[in-house]
Amino acid sequence: MRDVNLKKGYLLINGENSKNHKTEPVTIPSEYLPILTNHIENSLENEFLFSADGFKTGENQLNPRKISYEWTKMRRILNFSTTYQFYSLKDSGITELLNSRIPAIKVRDQARHHDLKITEGYTSRNRGADETIKNTIFNF
């Protein structure tokens, strides 16, 4: 819980637990702050954000296999193809942020990519005329 800063709106991802081995903050979107606030209510600083106690906060770390197990169950309920992996949700979020015109550099930081080229790989190519360029008034 010590890595959750609700007042400033971010989670601190410890480099010891991350793929890129860097300790960096990840912004919590404002619409999720009330949900997270409710989730961690009455939690202690030394507890895990999601524990082995049914994803509640707690002393015992959640086994990552439990997330995969629950995702598989949810995928079946929603009738999603097995091609959708849990990690695909992060990919979808990156694509959605880019398509929402969030600057790629901000998306890079949120995704914790080490290089902007990795982030830009999530952008889709135009399949025709780009409306933004089409409607731009150039002042050359």
C-alpha positions, 0 to 999 in steps of 0.5 A: 500500500505504501506505493499507492498515492491517491492524493497525487493520483499515481501508483509507484511501480517498484523496479524489483517487480517490473519488466524494465527494472525501473521504479516509476510512477503510473498515473491513476485515471481520475475516474478510477480513484473512487474505486481504488479509494474504496478498495484500499479503505482501512488498509495498512501500509505494509499490505499488498494492494491485491492479496491472496484473500480474494483480491482484497488488500492484505498481508499475503501476496496474490499469486500471479497464476490466480489472475490468469485463472480468473481471466480465463474464467471471465473470458469464457463468460464473455465468450472471448477468443482464447487469443485475448490474453490478460496482457492484451488489456494493457495493449488495448489501453495503449492503443485507446490512449493513442487514438484519443490523441493523448501525446505519444510521449505521455502514453510512453511514460504511462506504459513505462516503455523505454523507447517511444518507438515501442509505444508508436508501434501500437498506432494503426496505419491510415487506410485512406484519407486522414481527416485531421490532415485533410481538414488542416489549414496550412500557413506556409 
